[in-house]
């Protein structure tokens, strides 16, 4: 009983790493497709204006 594993902290670190990886992937996708997304929104806005 001298050693008690501390798994709560390890789980939080794993969740934080997953969130960081997801954020990096989202940033890369938005960087690569940012121009196309901007064009789509521009077309939508110009289509709504009479």
C-alpha positions in Angstrom: 0.0 0.0 0.0 3.0 2.3 -0.3 2.4 3.1 -4.0 -1.0 4.3 -5.2 -1.3 4.9 -9.0 -2.6 8.3 -9.9 -4.6 7.7 -13.1 -6.8 10.7 -12.9 -4.0 13.1 -13.9 -2.9 10.8 -16.7 -6.4 10.7 -18.1 -6.6 14.5 -18.1 -3.2 14.7 -19.9 -4.5 12.2 -22.6 -7.6 14.3 -23.2 -5.6 17.5 -23.4 -3.3 15.9 -26.0 -6.3 14.7 -28.0 -7.8 18.2 -27.9 -4.5 19.7 -29.1 -4.2 17.3 -32.0 -7.8 18.0 -33.0 -7.1 21.7 -32.9 -4.0 21.4 -35.0 -5.9 19.3 -37.6 -8.7 21.9 -37.7 -6.2 24.7 -38.1 -4.5 22.9 -41.0 -7.8 22.2 -42.7 -8.9 25.8 -42.4 -5.6 27.1 -43.7 -5.8 24.9 -46.7 -9.5 25.4 -47.5 -9.9 28.9 -46.1 -10.1 30.6 -49.6 -12.7 28.2 -50.8 -14.8 28.6 -47.7 -14.5 32.4 -48.1 -15.7 32.1 -51.7 -18.7 30.1 -50.7 -19.8 32.6 -48.1 -19.2 35.5 -50.6 -21.5 33.7 -53.1 -24.2 33.2 -50.5 -24.1 36.8 -49.4 -24.2 38.1 -53.0 -27.1 35.7 -53.7 -29.1 37.1 -50.8 -28.6 40.7 -51.8 -31.2 41.8 -54.5 
